[in-house]
Amino acid sequence: MSFFQVQNSINCRGKLVDLSIPKVMGIINLTPDSFYEKSRQYGKEHIINRVDEIVSQGVDIIDIGAYSSRPGADNITEDEEWKRLQPALNAIRSKYQEVLISVDTFRSRIAQKCIEEYNVNLINDISGGELDKDMFSVVGKLQVPYILMHMQGTPQNMQDNPQYKHIIQEMLSYFANKKEQLLQAGVKDVIIDPGFGFGKTLDHNYEILHRLNEFQILENPLLVGISRKSMIYKYFDNTAEDALNGTTVLNTLALTKGAKFLRVHDVKEAVEAVMLFTKVQTQ
């Protein structure tokens, strides 16, 4: 049981989202080099087919990104990122006006265009505002929830040699400082993402998961993005394609430690994990 009063709802541009039941975010990657090949989507028809599938499986939020953040990924231009995002958002919004959409971007101008032109509901920033100083003010001005992630370094160098003296204390300090900056910028809803795999070794990732409940001291909803990551498949010495069972196990553990959002490639399995977890909790 937590002694901290974790925020139990978020306002997604006028839509109040109740977090008493954890939410599932389904990943759509508009990139040619995302680490999990089956998550890559090409062309409007393919994208809409994928959205149809995950909506039918019970997804709560679609998380769409056009900039690959895998270790060592290419640093594409802002124009290229928008060139990938714009037709996909147009296709999704043409069919699904009410579905909640999160855009995975660290660029404030991309975020602003997505919100203003396509009524995007959340912004998911891997850099915590470090890669674009205007991000916090844009999110504050446009009043969307902001997913604040922790990353040591950049996608290009984050896994070179990640080191910490006291990883949980350092991360909590980082989040507390960023929360204050976001508050000053007028951001009302902040979601905390520990950033599994972003500037962390395999052991760092498991220590964070083991101590995930400690992040409840921040009193913000927690998002966990573990889906098919190397912390699973490298432990078993296999591949991302083999990591579904491990993903479900770790997602379920994360739910027991207070996670309110699961960001996943495999929506059906995550939705079922949430349903079973909720069933146990309500007995």
Backbone bond lengths (Angstrom), bond angles and torsions (degrees), N, CA, C in turn:
res aa  C-N    CA-C-N  psi(-1)  N-CA   C-N-CA  omega(-1)  CA-C   N-CA-C  phi
1 M - - - 1.464 - - 1.518 109.78 -
2 S 1.339 115.99 137.02 1.455 120.82 -179.81 1.525 110.25 -92.08
3 F 1.339 116.07 141.13 1.459 120.98 174.82 1.526 111.20 -91.26
4 F 1.331 116.29 -0.96 1.456 121.10 -177.53 1.524 109.93 -101.19
5 Q 1.325 115.85 145.56 1.458 122.04 -177.83 1.522 109.07 -92.18
6 V 1.327 115.43 87.69 1.458 120.69 -178.68 1.529 109.40 -74.38
7 Q 1.318 116.22 134.11 1.466 122.02 178.56 1.520 109.77 -54.98
8 N 1.330 116.69 130.93 1.468 119.84 -171.50 1.520 113.72 -113.36
9 S 1.341 117.09 14.61 1.457 120.76 173.13 1.524 108.28 -158.89
10 I 1.338 115.97 158.57 1.451 121.20 174.56 1.527 108.37 -133.86
11 N 1.324 116.13 152.03 1.461 122.02 179.48 1.516 108.97 -103.18
12 C 1.325 115.74 106.83 1.462 121.36 -179.44 1.523 109.68 -96.28
13 R 1.308 115.64 79.76 1.463 122.88 179.10 1.529 111.54 52.23
14 G 1.314 114.98 52.97 1.461 120.74 177.77 1.509 114.94 95.47
15 K 1.330 117.65 -10.91 1.459 121.38 176.61 1.527 108.73 -102.33
16 L 1.324 116.11 112.49 1.459 120.23 -179.40 1.525 109.08 -81.81
17 V 1.325 115.79 119.78 1.460 121.70 -176.97 1.525 108.76 -104.51
18 D 1.326 116.00 116.19 1.459 123.51 -179.65 1.530 109.31 -80.07
19 L 1.324 116.42 125.20 1.462 120.91 -177.11 1.528 112.82 -102.59
20 S 1.338 116.73 14.13 1.465 117.94 177.28 1.529 110.01 -64.00
21 I 1.348 116.60 -28.26 1.464 121.87 168.48 1.526 106.95 -109.24
22 P 1.337 118.98 123.83 1.470 121.00 -177.93 1.522 112.68 -57.48
23 K 1.319 115.31 150.67 1.457 122.11 -175.41 1.526 111.38 -106.05
24 V 1.339 114.65 149.69 1.463 121.34 179.23 1.522 109.06 -108.92
25 M 1.333 115.81 126.53 1.454 122.81 176.01 1.526 108.35 -105.06
26 G 1.328 116.11 123.05 1.458 120.61 -179.92 1.519 111.04 -95.76
27 I 1.317 116.77 129.08 1.463 122.89 -175.01 1.525 111.15 -83.39
28 I 1.331 115.28 131.71 1.461 121.60 167.84 1.517 107.42 -126.01
29 N 1.312 116.65 115.04 1.465 122.20 -179.57 1.527 110.07 -101.45
30 L 1.322 115.11 126.03 1.469 121.14 178.04 1.521 109.83 -101.88
31 T 1.305 115.37 38.73 1.462 121.48 -173.99 1.522 110.37 -122.67
32 P 1.331 117.49 149.75 1.457 120.25 179.24 1.522 113.56 -84.52
33 D 1.345 117.42 -5.28 1.470 118.83 -171.21 1.528 113.83 -134.74
34 S 1.336 119.19 20.65 1.455 120.25 174.73 1.532 109.32 -60.62
35 F 1.353 115.59 148.58 1.469 118.91 -169.66 1.525 113.44 -62.89
36 Y 1.335 117.81 -28.21 1.458 120.90 179.46 1.521 108.23 -105.15
37 E 1.310 115.75 107.42 1.461 122.11 -169.78 1.525 112.74 -57.37
38 K 1.333 117.58 -38.64 1.462 120.27 -175.10 1.526 112.98 -70.67
39 S 1.343 117.28 -11.06 1.465 119.47 178.07 1.521 112.36 -85.75
40 R 1.332 117.69 -8.85 1.461 121.17 -177.25 1.526 110.16 -79.17
41 Q 1.327 115.37 132.00 1.457 120.54 -177.42 1.527 110.16 -120.40
42 Y 1.342 116.34 135.89 1.465 121.48 -179.15 1.523 110.25 -128.36
43 G 1.326 117.36 131.22 1.459 121.23 173.98 1.511 112.74 81.62
44 K 1.338 115.59 148.34 1.460 121.18 -175.55 1.520 112.52 -59.39
45 E 1.330 117.25 -43.65 1.466 120.09 -177.46 1.521 111.00 -62.52
46 H 1.330 115.94 -44.22 1.460 120.69 179.90 1.522 110.64 -63.00
47 I 1.335 115.70 -42.13 1.463 120.48 -179.40 1.526 110.65 -63.68
48 I 1.331 116.95 -47.42 1.462 120.30 -179.31 1.525 111.27 -64.50
49 N 1.328 117.71 -38.42 1.461 120.12 176.36 1.527 110.90 -59.91
50 R 1.337 115.40 -40.03 1.466 119.59 179.47 1.537 110.65 -68.68
51 V 1.321 116.63 -41.32 1.468 119.63 177.45 1.522 110.43 -63.16
52 D 1.323 117.33 -44.50 1.466 121.16 176.66 1.529 110.62 -54.27
53 E 1.321 114.90 -44.73 1.471 119.97 -177.40 1.521 111.54 -62.84
54 I 1.337 117.38 -50.02 1.468 118.67 -174.86 1.526 111.77 -74.26
55 V 1.334 117.78 -29.33 1.466 119.59 173.77 1.527 109.57 -63.73
56 S 1.328 117.08 -42.31 1.471 120.57 179.29 1.526 111.58 -66.05
57 Q 1.324 116.63 -24.22 1.467 121.26 179.99 1.528 112.85 -86.27
58 G 1.332 116.20 -4.55 1.457 119.07 175.04 1.512 115.91 100.01
59 V 1.322 118.08 21.27 1.465 120.13 179.71 1.526 110.42 -61.14
60 D 1.322 117.05 145.11 1.462 121.90 178.08 1.524 112.14 -95.82
61 I 1.333 116.36 -36.21 1.461 122.33 -176.98 1.522 108.20 -141.13
62 I 1.325 116.61 137.84 1.460 121.21 173.20 1.519 107.86 -97.28
63 D 1.323 116.65 124.31 1.465 121.48 179.42 1.528 108.35 -107.36
64 I 1.318 115.73 110.78 1.457 120.72 -173.00 1.525 110.41 -113.59
65 G 1.322 116.12 132.89 1.458 120.08 -178.59 1.514 111.74 -140.31
66 A 1.343 115.00 147.04 1.461 120.48 -177.71 1.523 112.67 -123.00
67 Y 1.354 115.79 6.93 1.465 121.06 178.81 1.517 106.91 -121.86
68 S 1.318 117.50 113.78 1.460 120.45 -179.36 1.522 110.50 -69.25
69 S 1.336 115.32 128.21 1.467 120.06 179.53 1.522 111.83 -111.20
70 R 1.326 116.88 19.01 1.466 118.26 175.49 1.529 108.57 -66.33
71 P 1.336 118.00 155.85 1.468 119.85 179.41 1.525 112.23 -54.61
72 G 1.340 116.29 128.12 1.451 121.83 177.90 1.509 115.27 78.84
73 A 1.339 117.36 11.98 1.467 120.55 -177.89 1.523 111.28 -65.34
74 D 1.330 115.35 155.21 1.466 120.90 176.65 1.525 110.28 -65.73
75 N 1.334 115.90 143.01 1.458 121.69 178.07 1.524 108.31 -92.39
76 I 1.338 117.33 89.55 1.464 121.00 -175.08 1.532 110.08 -76.31
77 T 1.330 116.25 161.30 1.454 121.59 -179.07 1.524 111.06 -76.10
78 E 1.317 115.18 164.26 1.458 120.98 175.83 1.519 111.11 -62.87
79 D 1.329 117.09 -39.39 1.461 120.54 178.48 1.520 111.58 -61.85
80 E 1.321 116.60 -41.64 1.459 120.32 179.54 1.524 110.51 -66.68
81 E 1.316 117.15 -40.40 1.468 120.58 178.54 1.538 110.24 -60.38
82 W 1.338 116.70 -45.03 1.466 120.03 -179.65 1.530 111.47 -68.60
83 K 1.318 115.90 -35.44 1.468 120.50 179.18 1.536 110.70 -61.40
84 R 1.326 116.23 -32.23 1.461 120.30 177.24 1.531 111.60 -80.31
85 L 1.329 116.64 -39.36 1.465 121.44 -173.59 1.525 113.25 -74.57
86 Q 1.325 116.36 -46.06 1.463 121.05 -168.27 1.536 113.64 -56.35
87 P 1.333 119.25 -51.19 1.472 117.94 -179.70 1.523 112.79 -66.70
88 A 1.325 117.10 -30.90 1.463 119.83 179.12 1.526 110.66 -69.11
89 L 1.325 116.97 -44.89 1.462 120.47 178.03 1.525 110.91 -64.04
90 N 1.316 115.79 -39.23 1.459 120.29 178.70 1.536 110.75 -61.58
91 A 1.330 115.89 -43.49 1.462 120.58 179.67 1.532 111.64 -65.29
92 I 1.327 116.53 -43.11 1.466 120.15 -178.31 1.519 110.74 -67.31
93 R 1.339 116.42 -47.56 1.468 119.76 -177.90 1.534 112.45 -68.11
94 S 1.315 117.31 -25.25 1.464 119.82 177.56 1.520 111.05 -65.76
95 K 1.330 116.36 -29.61 1.464 120.11 -178.52 1.525 112.50 -104.77
96 Y 1.317 116.46 -34.70 1.467 121.42 -175.60 1.530 109.66 -122.40
97 Q 1.333 115.79 89.88 1.464 119.73 -178.51 1.529 112.39 -74.99
98 E 1.325 116.80 -28.39 1.465 120.40 -171.52 1.523 114.08 -102.07
99 V 1.312 119.03 -12.42 1.459 119.93 -177.54 1.524 109.98 -64.77
100 L 1.323 115.85 140.65 1.459 120.56 178.82 1.530 109.53 -75.47
101 I 1.327 115.73 129.77 1.463 121.26 -179.90 1.522 109.63 -122.39
102 S 1.301 115.31 131.26 1.467 123.15 171.04 1.523 107.36 -109.66
103 V 1.333 116.84 136.08 1.463 119.74 175.64 1.518 109.16 -109.49
104 D 1.308 114.32 128.47 1.461 123.64 -179.13 1.529 107.95 -89.93
105 T 1.344 115.76 97.15 1.462 120.80 179.95 1.524 109.62 -152.16
106 F 1.332 116.53 151.03 1.466 120.26 174.28 1.530 111.15 -108.58
107 R 1.327 117.20 5.28 1.467 121.61 -176.34 1.523 110.05 -101.78
108 S 1.329 116.55 124.40 1.457 121.12 -174.44 1.522 112.38 -66.30
109 R 1.317 118.25 -36.21 1.464 119.52 -179.37 1.526 111.40 -69.68
110 I 1.329 116.32 -36.12 1.471 119.66 173.67 1.522 109.65 -63.65
111 A 1.331 116.41 -45.88 1.462 120.64 179.65 1.522 110.64 -58.21
112 Q 1.319 116.80 -45.73 1.463 120.57 -177.82 1.523 111.73 -62.82
113 K 1.319 117.14 -44.39 1.464 119.87 179.42 1.533 111.27 -64.06
114 C 1.318 116.44 -40.63 1.470 120.05 179.93 1.523 111.29 -62.59
115 I 1.325 116.42 -42.38 1.469 120.68 -178.32 1.521 110.86 -70.74
116 E 1.330 116.46 -47.79 1.466 120.13 -174.19 1.526 112.75 -73.91
117 E 1.332 117.22 -36.50 1.464 119.61 -174.82 1.528 113.40 -93.71
118 Y 1.342 117.40 -25.94 1.462 119.47 -174.91 1.523 113.57 -128.87
119 N 1.325 116.38 14.71 1.464 121.11 174.91 1.524 112.14 51.55
120 V 1.326 115.44 41.22 1.463 120.08 175.73 1.528 109.11 -64.27
121 N 1.333 116.68 142.95 1.461 121.19 -169.14 1.519 115.05 -97.82
122 L 1.327 118.29 -26.17 1.465 122.08 -179.70 1.525 109.11 -141.65
123 I 1.341 115.30 155.45 1.448 120.98 172.24 1.521 108.72 -118.40
124 N 1.327 114.94 130.08 1.462 123.42 -176.78 1.533 107.75 -113.72
125 D 1.329 116.53 104.12 1.466 122.38 -171.98 1.526 110.52 -111.15
126 I 1.326 117.13 109.49 1.460 120.81 -179.06 1.520 112.59 -64.87
127 S 1.329 117.78 -19.93 1.467 120.63 -171.89 1.522 113.87 -97.41
128 G 1.330 118.10 -4.33 1.454 119.72 -177.80 1.523 112.95 58.47
129 G 1.328 116.67 33.29 1.452 120.87 -179.67 1.515 115.18 80.52
130 E 1.326 117.62 1.86 1.460 121.43 -177.06 1.528 112.52 -73.81
131 L 1.326 117.52 -27.19 1.463 120.62 -175.04 1.527 113.36 -97.33
132 D 1.343 116.63 -4.19 1.465 120.54 175.59 1.524 107.53 -154.51
133 K 1.312 116.56 108.76 1.469 121.90 -174.21 1.527 112.93 -65.73
134 D 1.326 118.08 -15.94 1.465 121.15 -178.43 1.524 113.66 -91.74
135 M 1.328 117.47 -4.06 1.463 119.65 -173.97 1.530 111.97 -61.25
136 F 1.320 118.30 -46.00 1.461 120.32 -175.90 1.529 111.14 -62.48
137 S 1.328 117.45 -41.54 1.462 119.96 -178.63 1.525 111.29 -67.96
138 V 1.338 117.91 -37.19 1.463 120.99 177.87 1.523 110.59 -64.63
139 V 1.316 116.74 -46.89 1.467 120.54 -179.53 1.529 110.54 -64.55
140 G 1.332 116.08 -39.63 1.458 119.93 177.91 1.523 112.08 -64.98
141 K 1.321 116.37 -42.27 1.470 120.87 -179.39 1.524 111.43 -65.05
142 L 1.317 116.77 -40.65 1.463 121.19 -175.06 1.526 113.46 -92.40
143 Q 1.332 116.29 -4.08 1.459 122.37 171.75 1.529 113.74 55.25
144 V 1.327 114.95 61.19 1.461 119.78 171.20 1.526 108.75 -121.01
145 P 1.321 117.74 151.39 1.458 119.64 173.54 1.527 110.69 -60.57
146 Y 1.326 115.19 147.60 1.458 121.92 -174.90 1.522 109.33 -124.06
147 I 1.320 115.94 125.14 1.462 121.07 176.72 1.524 107.44 -90.59
148 L 1.313 114.99 112.11 1.463 124.11 -175.01 1.528 108.96 -97.62
149 M 1.314 116.76 108.75 1.462 120.74 -177.83 1.514 111.77 -105.02
150 H 1.312 115.25 152.04 1.467 121.62 174.59 1.524 109.84 -99.24
151 M 1.325 115.07 129.02 1.463 121.02 175.86 1.525 108.29 -142.30
152 Q 1.295 116.66 132.93 1.467 120.65 172.84 1.525 107.93 -95.51
153 G 1.348 116.62 113.33 1.461 121.00 -178.40 1.511 111.79 91.50
154 T 1.328 116.44 -151.87 1.463 123.46 178.67 1.523 108.31 -124.50
155 P 1.350 118.27 167.78 1.468 118.60 177.25 1.524 112.98 -56.67
156 Q 1.330 116.23 -26.81 1.457 119.54 -177.85 1.535 112.83 -75.80
157 N 1.350 118.13 -26.25 1.477 119.01 -175.76 1.525 114.40 -131.57
158 M 1.337 118.00 2.33 1.466 120.32 -168.96 1.529 114.55 -62.68
159 Q 1.327 117.36 -25.56 1.464 119.01 -178.22 1.534 112.72 -102.57
160 D 1.332 117.11 12.01 1.466 119.36 -179.52 1.521 111.58 -63.61
161 N 1.326 117.02 -49.21 1.465 120.11 179.73 1.522 109.85 -165.47
162 P 1.337 118.68 65.82 1.470 119.88 -176.90 1.531 111.98 -66.26
163 Q 1.336 115.68 130.75 1.454 120.70 -178.98 1.523 110.45 -138.64
164 Y 1.322 114.97 144.74 1.462 122.49 176.57 1.529 108.18 -142.93
165 K 1.322 116.01 149.71 1.462 119.57 171.30 1.521 109.70 -83.96
166 H 1.331 116.13 -48.15 1.460 122.19 178.86 1.523 107.30 -139.87
167 I 1.304 116.89 90.84 1.463 121.36 -165.32 1.526 113.34 -60.34
168 I 1.322 119.05 -44.74 1.467 119.83 -176.57 1.521 110.35 -67.95
169 Q 1.331 116.93 -43.79 1.468 119.86 178.97 1.528 111.00 -62.22
170 E 1.332 116.72 -40.75 1.465 119.98 179.92 1.524 111.19 -65.92
171 M 1.319 116.16 -40.16 1.464 119.66 179.33 1.528 111.31 -68.55
172 L 1.315 117.67 -42.08 1.464 120.37 178.67 1.522 111.15 -62.20
173 S 1.329 116.94 -39.48 1.459 120.70 177.18 1.528 110.81 -64.36
174 Y 1.327 116.00 -42.62 1.465 121.56 177.24 1.532 110.30 -57.82
175 F 1.330 116.42 -49.50 1.459 119.93 -177.09 1.527 111.51 -65.76
176 A 1.328 117.47 -39.87 1.464 120.46 179.60 1.525 111.07 -62.21
177 N 1.330 116.81 -42.30 1.471 120.84 178.90 1.528 111.36 -66.18
178 K 1.317 116.12 -43.40 1.464 120.06 -179.51 1.532 110.73 -66.90
179 K 1.317 116.98 -38.27 1.461 120.36 178.15 1.522 111.13 -59.75
180 E 1.317 117.14 -40.60 1.456 121.01 178.77 1.527 110.78 -64.05
181 Q 1.333 116.63 -41.92 1.461 120.61 177.52 1.528 111.18 -63.08
182 L 1.321 116.60 -41.07 1.460 121.07 179.48 1.527 110.91 -66.77
183 L 1.323 116.77 -39.39 1.457 121.12 176.78 1.521 110.71 -60.12
184 Q 1.333 116.12 -43.89 1.462 120.74 178.79 1.528 111.58 -64.16
185 A 1.342 116.45 -28.62 1.469 121.13 179.55 1.526 112.44 -84.10
186 G 1.331 117.10 -4.31 1.458 120.67 177.70 1.509 115.26 91.54
187 V 1.336 117.30 12.16 1.471 120.59 179.06 1.526 109.04 -79.90
188 K 1.324 116.84 123.11 1.463 121.10 -174.03 1.524 113.61 -94.75
189 D 1.336 117.34 -31.12 1.470 120.45 -176.09 1.524 109.45 -119.31
190 V 1.331 115.83 114.74 1.464 122.14 -179.30 1.522 108.54 -120.37
191 I 1.319 115.70 129.76 1.461 123.01 176.98 1.524 107.56 -110.33
192 I 1.309 117.19 132.41 1.463 122.87 -175.33 1.525 110.61 -95.88
193 D 1.331 115.55 126.07 1.472 122.29 176.71 1.526 108.53 -121.65
194 P 1.340 118.82 113.38 1.467 120.80 -178.83 1.529 114.11 -63.27
195 G 1.314 117.54 -15.91 1.459 119.75 176.38 1.520 113.49 73.51
196 F 1.317 116.22 54.99 1.469 120.07 177.50 1.526 109.51 -57.70
197 G 1.334 115.79 127.18 1.460 120.93 177.56 1.515 114.88 86.78
198 F 1.313 117.36 -3.01 1.467 120.76 -179.14 1.524 109.68 -102.70
199 G 1.313 115.98 91.05 1.458 120.29 -177.58 1.515 111.98 74.08
200 K 1.332 116.73 39.56 1.461 122.41 178.07 1.523 110.03 -140.15
201 T 1.318 116.12 145.08 1.454 120.57 172.17 1.535 108.96 -79.54
202 L 1.321 116.12 172.06 1.459 120.29 177.25 1.532 110.48 -56.77
203 D 1.332 116.68 -45.00 1.469 119.63 -179.39 1.521 112.05 -67.61
204 H 1.334 117.51 -36.09 1.469 119.64 174.14 1.522 110.52 -56.73
205 N 1.330 116.44 -46.20 1.466 120.87 -178.29 1.522 111.85 -59.25
206 Y 1.323 116.86 -42.54 1.464 119.20 -178.18 1.522 111.82 -73.95
207 E 1.321 117.16 -30.52 1.469 118.90 174.67 1.526 110.19 -66.11
208 I 1.340 116.62 -41.94 1.470 120.51 178.37 1.526 110.15 -61.19
209 L 1.323 117.35 -46.05 1.457 120.02 -179.79 1.529 110.77 -63.76
210 H 1.329 117.10 -42.71 1.462 121.70 178.92 1.526 111.04 -58.70
211 R 1.326 116.50 -36.08 1.477 121.54 -175.48 1.529 112.38 -107.66
212 L 1.323 116.55 22.07 1.463 120.84 -174.47 1.529 112.00 -58.39
213 N 1.322 116.84 -36.03 1.465 119.53 -178.71 1.523 112.39 -60.76
214 E 1.347 117.83 -21.86 1.462 120.30 179.49 1.529 111.85 -67.33
215 F 1.323 116.81 -22.17 1.467 119.77 179.69 1.534 111.68 -72.76
216 Q 1.334 117.12 -10.20 1.456 119.60 177.57 1.528 112.14 -67.20
217 I 1.319 117.38 -15.32 1.464 120.36 175.61 1.524 111.23 -60.43
218 L 1.327 116.77 -23.82 1.461 121.54 179.14 1.528 112.23 -74.66
219 E 1.334 116.46 -19.28 1.461 124.12 177.45 1.532 113.37 64.44
220 N 1.327 115.64 26.26 1.467 121.64 174.62 1.520 109.12 -115.37
221 P 1.330 117.80 152.10 1.467 119.71 176.17 1.529 110.72 -61.07
222 L 1.332 115.29 144.48 1.461 121.59 -178.53 1.522 110.79 -103.18
223 L 1.322 115.63 135.81 1.462 122.44 173.15 1.522 108.52 -111.42
224 V 1.322 115.67 135.48 1.465 120.72 177.70 1.519 109.27 -119.25
225 G 1.331 115.32 124.82 1.455 122.12 177.35 1.515 110.76 -120.08
226 I 1.313 115.11 86.86 1.467 122.56 -175.78 1.521 111.25 -110.09
227 S 1.306 117.04 -12.89 1.455 123.69 -166.00 1.533 114.33 -48.38
228 R 1.330 114.95 115.60 1.471 124.42 173.60 1.536 113.33 56.01
229 K 1.317 118.02 23.58 1.460 120.77 -176.70 1.528 112.13 -79.13
230 S 1.324 114.04 167.96 1.468 119.79 -174.55 1.519 112.65 -65.32
231 M 1.329 118.65 -22.24 1.467 119.54 176.73 1.520 110.62 -61.54
232 I 1.331 117.04 -20.91 1.460 121.38 175.86 1.521 110.49 -92.49
233 Y 1.315 116.98 -56.96 1.463 117.66 -170.56 1.525 113.44 -75.42
234 K 1.331 118.20 -26.45 1.465 118.62 175.34 1.524 111.12 -73.01
235 Y 1.317 116.37 -31.09 1.466 119.64 177.03 1.517 110.86 -63.30
236 F 1.347 115.90 -37.26 1.455 120.61 179.71 1.534 112.76 -94.79
237 D 1.326 115.98 -1.62 1.467 121.74 -179.37 1.529 111.05 57.69
238 N 1.353 114.52 48.56 1.464 117.72 173.57 1.533 108.75 -132.96
239 T 1.326 119.40 -137.01 1.464 121.04 -173.73 1.527 110.65 -132.59
240 A 1.340 115.27 170.71 1.463 120.31 177.12 1.521 111.24 -59.16
241 E 1.320 117.31 -32.62 1.467 121.09 179.30 1.528 111.81 -63.73
242 D 1.334 116.76 -23.30 1.468 121.19 -178.26 1.525 113.18 -95.46
243 A 1.336 117.85 5.26 1.470 120.69 -165.24 1.528 114.81 -101.61
244 L 1.328 118.65 15.77 1.465 119.22 -178.61 1.525 111.76 -68.03
245 N 1.318 117.64 -46.89 1.462 119.68 -178.69 1.532 110.56 -62.00
246 G 1.315 117.16 -44.74 1.467 120.59 177.90 1.515 111.49 -61.15
247 T 1.330 116.49 -38.37 1.466 120.85 177.85 1.515 110.70 -60.80
248 T 1.331 116.74 -46.00 1.466 120.42 -178.07 1.523 111.07 -64.75
249 V 1.323 116.62 -40.19 1.472 120.24 178.46 1.524 110.29 -61.50
250 L 1.328 117.20 -49.35 1.461 120.30 -176.57 1.528 111.59 -70.60
251 N 1.331 117.76 -35.05 1.463 119.52 174.94 1.525 111.02 -61.35
252 T 1.320 116.71 -40.70 1.461 120.73 179.65 1.531 110.47 -65.46
253 L 1.331 116.76 -41.71 1.464 119.86 175.34 1.526 110.96 -60.83
254 A 1.338 116.03 -40.24 1.467 120.17 179.45 1.528 111.01 -63.08
255 L 1.327 117.25 -38.36 1.461 120.53 177.36 1.526 111.00 -61.77
256 T 1.319 117.09 -39.78 1.471 119.84 179.58 1.519 111.74 -67.89
257 K 1.324 117.19 -18.77 1.462 121.90 -179.00 1.527 112.91 -103.85
258 G 1.337 115.70 13.07 1.455 119.35 169.96 1.515 117.26 106.35
259 A 1.325 119.28 3.91 1.466 120.36 179.42 1.525 110.33 -62.00
260 K 1.347 116.05 134.87 1.461 122.12 178.51 1.529 112.61 -107.19
261 F 1.324 116.31 -14.10 1.462 121.62 177.38 1.520 109.10 -135.05
262 L 1.330 116.40 135.23 1.458 121.96 171.38 1.523 107.41 -115.20
263 R 1.333 116.37 119.54 1.467 120.70 178.48 1.525 106.98 -98.58
264 V 1.350 116.13 117.19 1.469 119.28 -166.01 1.524 112.45 -139.79
265 H 1.327 114.51 158.38 1.456 121.87 169.23 1.530 110.96 -86.03
266 D 1.325 115.97 -31.08 1.469 121.98 -172.38 1.522 109.10 -110.15
267 V 1.323 115.88 94.81 1.464 121.36 -170.98 1.526 112.21 -70.51
268 K 1.312 117.92 -47.05 1.465 121.00 -175.99 1.522 111.10 -54.76
269 E 1.317 116.96 -46.74 1.467 121.06 -177.55 1.532 111.38 -66.40
270 A 1.329 116.70 -38.64 1.464 120.29 179.32 1.525 111.37 -68.82
271 V 1.329 116.73 -41.51 1.460 120.76 177.88 1.532 110.10 -60.71
272 E 1.323 116.87 -42.25 1.462 120.25 178.91 1.530 110.72 -65.70
273 A 1.327 117.50 -38.91 1.466 120.68 177.23 1.530 110.49 -60.87
274 V 1.339 116.63 -44.13 1.467 120.71 178.15 1.527 110.74 -63.46
275 M 1.317 117.45 -42.34 1.468 121.06 -179.20 1.529 111.37 -62.62
276 L 1.334 116.17 -44.24 1.465 119.29 -179.54 1.521 111.39 -69.80
277 F 1.322 116.45 -40.61 1.470 120.55 176.15 1.526 110.32 -59.10
278 T 1.327 116.29 -45.62 1.464 120.97 -179.04 1.524 111.40 -64.94
279 K 1.334 115.76 -39.20 1.467 119.86 177.72 1.519 111.54 -59.66
280 V 1.322 116.43 -44.72 1.471 120.57 178.72 1.525 110.65 -63.84
281 Q 1.334 116.04 -41.96 1.469 120.37 -176.15 1.524 112.74 -67.20
282 T 1.322 116.94 -25.31 1.467 119.50 -174.99 1.528 113.08 -96.90
283 Q 1.332 117.57 5.39 1.476 119.42 178.60 1.521 111.33 -79.57
